[in-house]
Amino acid sequence: MNQLIELDEITRRIFSIRGVKVMLDRDLAELYGVETKVLKQAVRRNIRRFPADFMFEMTYQEVANLRSQIVTSSWGGARYQPMAFTEQGVAMLSGVLNSDRAIDVNIQVMRAFVQLRHLVLHNAELKRELDAFRELTEERFQLVFTVLDQLVSDDGADDRRIGFIEHKPNRP
C-alpha cells in the first residue's frame, strides 16, 4: 500500500487532552476525506461503539486551551463542541466509516500512535539512564568536594616542619 499521509502529518494532529493522546473530529474528517458533520453523524448513529474512553466531547475550556496550544486565533465557528477520539476510538472509526480510504488512513493513524508510544517509552528509558548517571556523578563529586573542604579547612593545626631536623646535644 502506498502511504497516503506522512506519519509526521498525522502526529502533528495528535494532542494531549485529559491526560490522553487524542485526535479531533475535524482532523480525522479531513484525513478521511469526509465532512466533519458526516463523521459526527456516523459516530452518533453508532454511539455504543464509542464509550467514554474511546471518544468524548471537549468542554469549552478544553477548546480554549487547545486553541492556545496550537496558536490559532479562530477555531472556524463550529456550533458544536469537537469530539476527541483516543487511539481505540480512531480504530473503531474504521468500522463506522466503511470506505477504502478510511481503512487506509486508519492504518496510518494507528502507526502514528504506535510511533508516539515508542518515542514516549524511549524518552522514559533515557530519563532513567540520565537520572542514574546524575546520581552516580553526584556521589563521586560529593566525595571530591568533601576531600577538598578538608584540605581547605585545615588551619595548619599540624605545624611540624618537614625535613631534617638537627638535634643539638645537651651540654653540661
C-alpha positions in Angstrom: 0.0 0.0 0.0 1.3 3.5 -0.8 1.5 5.7 2.1 -1.5 8.1 1.8 -0.3 10.5 4.5 3.0 11.1 6.1 3.3 9.9 9.7 4.6 13.3 10.7 1.4 14.9 9.3 -0.7 12.7 11.5 1.4 13.0 14.7 1.1 16.8 14.4 -2.7 16.3 14.8 -2.4 14.2 18.0 -3.0 16.3 21.1 -2.9 15.5 24.8 -6.3 16.3 26.4 -7.4 15.0 29.8 -4.1 13.2 30.1 -4.6 11.0 27.0 -3.5 11.3 23.4 -6.4 12.1 21.1 -7.3 13.3 17.6 -10.1 15.7 16.9 -13.1 15.1 14.7 -12.2 17.8 12.3 -8.7 16.5 11.7 -9.9 12.9 11.3 -12.6 14.1 8.9 -10.1 15.9 6.8 -7.8 12.8 6.7 -10.7 10.6 5.8 -11.8 13.0 3.1 -15.3 13.5 4.6 -17.1 16.5 6.1 -16.8 16.8 9.9 -20.6 16.7 10.0 -20.7 13.3 8.2 -18.1 11.9 10.6 -20.1 13.1 13.7 -23.4 11.7 12.3 -21.8 8.3 11.7 -20.4 8.3 15.3 -23.8 9.4 16.8 -25.6 6.6 14.8 -23.1 4.1 16.3 -22.6 5.7 19.7 -22.4 2.3 21.5 -19.1 1.7 19.8 -17.6 4.8 21.4 -17.6 4.6 25.2 -16.0 7.5 27.2 -12.5 6.0 27.0 -12.8 5.9 23.1 -14.4 9.3 22.5 -15.5 12.3 24.4 -16.8 15.8 23.6 -14.5 18.5 24.7 -15.5 21.2 27.1 -15.4 24.9 26.2 -12.3 25.3 28.5 -10.5 22.4 26.7 -11.3 24.0 23.4 -9.9 27.3 24.6 -6.8 25.6 25.9 -6.3 23.7 22.7 -6.7 26.9 20.7 -3.8 28.5 22.7 -1.8 25.2 22.4 -1.9 25.3 18.6 -1.7 29.1 18.4 -4.7 29.8 16.2 -6.8 32.9 16.5 -10.0 31.4 15.2 -11.5 27.9 15.5 -13.7 28.3 12.5 -17.0 28.9 14.1 -18.1 25.4 15.0 -21.5 25.3 16.6 -20.9 22.0 18.4 -18.1 21.0 20.7 -15.4 19.0 19.0 -15.2 15.2 19.6 -11.9 13.9 20.7 -11.0 10.3 19.8 -8.5 8.2 21.6 -6.4 5.6 19.8 -9.1 3.0 20.4 -11.8 5.4 19.2 -9.9 6.0 16.0 -9.6 2.3 15.5 -13.4 2.0 16.0 -14.0 4.6 13.3 -12.7 2.3 10.6 -15.8 0.1 11.2 -18.1 3.1 11.2 -16.7 4.8 8.1 -16.6 1.9 5.8 -14.6 3.1 2.8 -11.3 2.0 1.4 -9.8 5.5 2.2 -11.0 5.3 5.8 -9.4 1.9 6.3 -6.1 3.0 4.7 -6.0 6.2 6.7 -6.8 4.3 9.9 -3.8 2.1 9.3 -1.6 5.1 9.0 -3.1 6.7 12.1 -2.6 3.6 14.2 1.1 3.6 13.0 1.4 7.2 14.2 0.0 6.4 17.6 2.4 3.4 17.9 5.3 5.6 16.9 4.4 8.2 19.5 4.2 5.4 22.2 7.6 4.2 21.2 9.0 7.7 21.5 7.5 8.2 24.9 8.9 4.8 26.1 12.3 5.7 24.7 12.3 9.1 26.4 11.3 7.5 29.7 14.2 5.0 29.4 16.6 7.8 28.5 15.4 9.8 31.5 16.0 6.8 33.8 19.5 6.4 32.5 20.3 10.1 32.9 18.9 10.0 36.5 21.2 7.1 37.3 24.2 8.8 35.8 23.4 12.0 37.6 23.1 10.1 40.9 26.5 8.3 40.4 28.2 11.6 39.3 26.8 13.5 42.3 28.1 10.8 44.7 31.6 11.0 43.2 31.7 14.7 43.2 30.4 14.8 46.7 33.4 12.7 47.8 35.8 15.1 45.9 34.2 18.2 47.5 34.4 16.6 50.9 38.2 16.0 50.5 38.7 19.5 49.1 36.8 21.0 52.0 39.0 19.1 54.4 42.2 20.3 52.7 41.0 23.9 52.6 39.7 24.0 56.2 43.0 22.5 57.5 44.1 25.6 59.6 47.7 24.4 60.0 46.9 22.5 63.1 49.9 20.4 62.5 52.8 22.9 62.2 55.6 20.3 62.2 58.3 21.1 59.8 59.1 18.7 57.2 62.7 17.7 56.5 65.9 17.0 58.5 65.9 18.5 62.0 69.2 18.8 63.7 69.2 17.9 67.3 71.9 19.5 69.4 73.3 17.5 72.2 72.7 18.8 75.7 76.0 20.1 77.1 76.5 20.3 80.8 
